[in-house]
């Protein structure tokens, strides 16, 4: 399996990507979350200037955030700045849309969008929203068409599976791995967690900062998909904080600090015992505990580990995880 990383796009991301390249990571994916992040394409361009080898790409793009021509033009520009290093992933928009009060986009829209995007990169004249268009970029304005980049699709259910099989070059999945993953030759698996020192207390400040943001996704996901929060440790306390916000603004309270830190509700859940499920809902544990878990991911179809580090010491998280993942690969 390829060992890669991901970052919630920040002003420090270009330097984090450069560090990841130094440490031997194969690819760096950056999130498209404009409600809390600088522009993903701008940040990827800065990362391209600071690196020479590491693969780069947005993971995942949310189609409704940009016209397909905008994403195609950005892709063609990055392909010049980072030749043979670009890959792109698309998703229906968990935080990228829900944090702004929208629901996920329908798969029919995703299908039409990827077709238009692919057609533009091939240099074809496509139709979008009733108008005919193609990339008119002259030499020096973007990569010459056709622009060939791998396109991954974040799919968990049957509709997404069908789109990924017909239009994608692989899967980009997170939190859970669908049974159909083995149907694809390329499966990138995004996850969170932290490698614990032997005997390290789960309630320590370091573990909370490094592992807490990944743990918080369990509460965010349960809320968004109408699952009972009461079944999660600290779930009632998390819900009590969220309920203090009027329903029309509740999504703002839920998704604050997404993949970066703990918001007020997340902190309440952690303090009420939520930390106890850290090793269950994230890939957290000692190096000895994580090696077999990482090794076994290949058996369910994963070809690329995509680790997102959290906390104030990104170097520590990247270094220790790389050591652990290499040991798992060699086992």
C-alpha positions in Angstrom: 0.0 0.0 0.0 1.1 3.5 -0.7 1.5 5.7 2.4 0.0 9.1 1.9 -1.4 11.9 4.0 -4.2 14.5 4.0 -4.6 18.0 5.4 -7.6 20.2 6.2 -6.4 23.1 4.0 -4.7 25.8 6.0 -2.2 28.6 5.4 0.4 26.2 6.7 -0.5 23.3 4.4 2.2 24.0 1.7 4.9 23.6 4.4 3.2 20.5 5.8 3.1 19.0 2.3 6.8 19.8 1.9 7.5 18.1 5.2 5.5 15.1 4.2 7.6 14.8 1.0 10.8 14.8 3.1 9.4 12.0 5.2 8.6 9.8 2.2 4.8 10.2 1.9 3.6 9.3 -1.6 0.8 11.8 -1.9 -0.8 14.7 -0.1 -4.6 15.4 -0.4 -6.0 18.7 0.6 -9.7 19.3 1.6 -12.1 21.5 -0.3 -13.8 23.2 2.7 -14.2 26.9 1.8 -16.3 27.6 4.8 -13.2 27.2 7.0 -10.2 27.0 4.6 -8.2 29.0 2.1 -8.8 28.0 -1.6 -7.7 24.4 -2.1 -6.3 25.1 -5.6 -4.3 28.1 -4.5 -2.8 26.1 -1.7 -2.0 23.1 -3.9 -0.2 25.5 -6.3 1.9 26.8 -3.4 2.6 23.2 -2.3 3.7 22.3 -5.9 6.3 25.1 -5.8 7.7 23.8 -2.6 8.0 20.1 -3.7 9.4 18.0 -6.4 8.1 14.4 -6.0 5.0 14.1 -3.8 1.7 13.6 -5.5 -0.9 16.4 -5.1 -4.6 16.7 -5.4 -7.9 17.9 -3.9 -9.6 15.3 -1.8 -12.4 15.7 -2.2 -13.8 18.4 -4.6 -17.5 19.1 -4.1 -19.1 19.7 -7.6 -21.6 22.4 -6.6 -18.9 24.6 -5.1 -17.5 25.4 -8.6 -18.4 25.4 -12.3 -16.8 22.4 -14.0 -14.8 24.8 -16.2 -13.3 26.3 -13.1 -12.2 22.9 -11.7 -11.0 21.8 -15.1 -8.9 25.0 -15.6 -7.4 24.6 -12.1 -6.6 21.0 -12.8 -4.9 21.9 -16.0 -2.8 24.6 -14.3 -1.7 22.3 -11.5 -0.8 19.7 -14.0 1.8 22.2 -15.4 3.1 23.1 -11.9 3.3 19.5 -10.8 3.7 17.3 -13.9 2.7 13.7 -13.5 1.8 14.3 -9.8 -1.8 15.3 -9.9 -4.9 13.2 -9.0 -8.4 14.5 -8.2 -11.1 13.1 -6.0 -14.8 14.0 -6.0 -17.4 13.6 -3.3 -21.0 14.6 -2.6 -20.0 17.0 0.2 -20.2 16.0 3.9 -18.7 19.1 5.6 -18.0 20.8 2.3 -21.8 21.3 2.0 -23.4 20.5 5.3 -21.4 23.1 7.2 -23.1 25.7 4.9 -26.5 24.3 5.6 -26.9 22.2 2.4 -27.5 18.5 2.0 -25.4 16.2 -0.1 -25.7 16.5 -3.8 -27.6 13.7 -5.8 -25.5 11.1 -7.6 -27.2 12.1 -10.9 -25.6 15.5 -10.6 -22.2 14.0 -9.7 -22.5 11.8 -12.8 -23.2 14.8 -15.1 -20.5 16.9 -13.5 -17.7 14.3 -13.9 -18.7 13.7 -17.5 -18.5 17.4 -18.2 -15.2 17.8 -16.3 -13.6 14.9 -18.1 -14.8 16.1 -21.4 -13.3 19.6 -20.8 -9.9 18.1 -19.9 -10.0 16.0 -23.1 -10.4 19.1 -25.1 -14.0 18.3 -26.1 -16.9 20.7 -26.6 -19.4 19.9 -23.8 -22.8 21.1 -22.8 -23.4 22.5 -19.3 -26.5 24.3 -18.1 -27.8 24.6 -21.7 -24.6 26.2 -23.1 -21.8 24.7 -25.2 -18.2 25.2 -24.1 -14.7 23.9 -24.2 -11.3 24.9 -22.8 -9.9 27.7 -25.0 -6.6 28.1 -23.1 -3.8 28.9 -25.5 -0.2 27.7 -24.9 1.2 29.1 -21.6 -2.3 29.3 -20.0 -2.7 25.7 -19.0 -1.6 22.2 -19.9 -2.3 21.2 -23.5 -5.4 19.0 -23.9 -6.0 16.2 -23.4 -5.1 16.5 -19.7 -4.9 13.0 -18.2 -5.2 12.8 -14.4 -6.6 10.0 -12.2 -10.1 10.7 -11.0 -11.3 9.0 -7.8 -14.9 9.0 -6.5 -16.0 9.0 -2.9 -18.7 6.3 -2.9 -20.2 4.1 -0.3 -23.6 3.0 -1.7 -24.9 1.5 -4.9 -25.4 4.8 -6.8 -22.0 6.0 -6.0 -20.6 2.6 -6.9 -22.1 2.8 -10.3 -20.7 6.3 -11.0 -17.3 5.3 -9.7 -17.2 2.2 -11.9 -18.2 4.0 -15.1 -16.5 7.4 -14.6 -13.7 7.0 -12.0 -10.3 5.5 -11.8 -10.7 4.4 -8.3 -12.4 5.0 -4.9 -11.7 7.6 -2.3 -13.3 6.4 1.0 -13.4 7.4 4.6 -14.6 6.1 8.0 -15.9 2.8 6.5 -14.8 0.7 3.6 -17.6 -0.7 1.3 -17.7 -4.3 0.5 -17.3 -3.5 -3.2 -13.9 -1.8 -2.7 -12.2 -4.9 -4.0 -13.8 -4.3 -7.4 -11.5 -1.4 -7.9 -7.7 -1.5 -8.5 -7.2 1.8 -6.7 -8.8 2.5 -3.3 -7.6 5.5 -1.2 -8.7 5.3 2.5 -8.7 8.5 4.5 -8.6 8.1 8.3 -7.7 9.9 11.5 -5.9 8.9 14.7 -2.6 9.1 16.6 0.1 6.7 17.5 0.2 6.4 21.2 3.3 6.2 23.3 3.5 3.0 25.4 1.4 3.6 28.5 0.2 7.0 27.3 -3.1 8.2 29.0 -6.0 8.6 26.6 -7.0 11.7 28.5 -3.7 13.5 28.0 -3.6 16.9 26.3 -1.5 15.5 23.5 -3.9 12.7 22.7 -6.9 15.0 22.9 -5.3 17.5 20.4 -4.0 14.8 18.0 -6.8 12.2 18.2 -9.8 14.3 19.3 -10.7 15.8 15.9 -11.0 12.4 14.3 -13.1 11.2 17.3 -15.4 14.1 16.9 -16.4 12.9 13.4 -18.4 10.1 15.1 -20.7 12.7 16.7 -20.9 14.8 13.6 -21.8 11.8 11.5 -24.3 10.5 13.9 -26.0 13.9 14.0 -26.1 14.3 10.2 -27.4 10.8 9.5 -30.0 10.8 12.3 -28.3 8.1 14.3 -29.0 7.9 18.1 -26.3 10.0 19.9 -27.3 8.4 23.2 -25.5 5.2 22.1 -22.2 7.0 22.0 -20.2 7.8 25.2 -20.6 11.5 25.8 -23.4 11.7 23.2 -26.0 13.2 25.5 -23.5 15.9 26.6 -22.6 16.6 22.9 -26.3 16.9 22.0 -27.0 19.2 24.9 -24.5 21.7 23.7 -25.7 21.5 20.1 -29.3 22.0 21.2 -28.4 25.4 22.7 -28.1 26.7 19.1 -31.3 27.5 17.2 -32.1 24.7 14.6 -31.5 27.1 11.6 -27.9 27.6 12.7 -27.2 24.2 14.2 -25.0 23.1 11.4 -22.6 25.9 12.3 -22.2 24.5 15.8 -21.8 20.9 14.6 -19.1 21.5 12.0 -17.0 24.1 13.6 -13.3 23.0 14.0 -13.9 20.2 11.5 -10.8 18.0 11.4 -8.8 20.7 13.1 -9.8 20.8 16.8 -12.7 20.2 19.2 -15.6 22.6 19.2 -17.6 23.2 22.3 -19.9 20.1 21.8 -16.9 17.9 21.0 -15.1 19.0 24.1 -18.2 18.3 26.2 -18.4 14.8 24.8 -14.7 14.1 25.3 -14.9 15.3 29.0 -17.9 13.1 29.5 -16.0 9.9 28.5 -16.0 10.1 24.8 -12.3 9.6 24.8 -12.8 6.0 25.7 -13.9 5.1 22.2 -10.9 6.8 20.5 -9.2 3.5 19.5 -12.5 2.2 18.2 -13.6 5.0 15.9 -10.1 6.2 14.8 -6.9 4.4 13.9 -5.3 5.2 17.3 -3.2 2.9 19.5 0.4 2.1 20.2 2.6 1.2 17.3 2.4 -2.5 18.2 -1.4 -2.3 18.2 -1.7 -0.4 14.9 0.7 -2.4 12.8 -1.7 -5.4 12.3 -4.7 -3.1 11.8 -2.9 -1.2 9.0 -1.6 -4.4 7.5 -5.1 -5.9 7.4 -6.5 -3.0 5.4 -4.9 -4.4 2.2 -7.2 -7.5 2.6 -10.3 -5.3 2.2 -9.0 -3.6 -0.9 -7.2 -0.5 0.3 -4.2 0.4 -1.9 -3.4 3.8 -0.4 -3.4 4.8 3.3 -4.3 8.4 3.6 -3.5 9.6 7.1 -4.6 13.0 8.4 -2.5 14.3 11.3 -3.9 16.7 13.9 -2.7 18.7 16.8 0.1 21.3 17.2 3.0 18.9 16.4 2.3 17.8 12.8 5.9 16.7 12.4 5.6 14.3 15.3 2.4 12.8 14.0 3.7 12.4 10.4 7.1 10.9 11.6 5.6 8.4 14.0 2.9 7.3 11.7 5.3 6.8 8.8 7.5 4.6 11.0 4.5 2.6 12.1 3.0 2.2 8.6 6.4 1.1 7.1 6.7 -1.6 9.7 3.1 -2.7 8.9 4.0 -2.9 5.2 7.1 -5.0 5.9 5.2 -7.4 8.2 
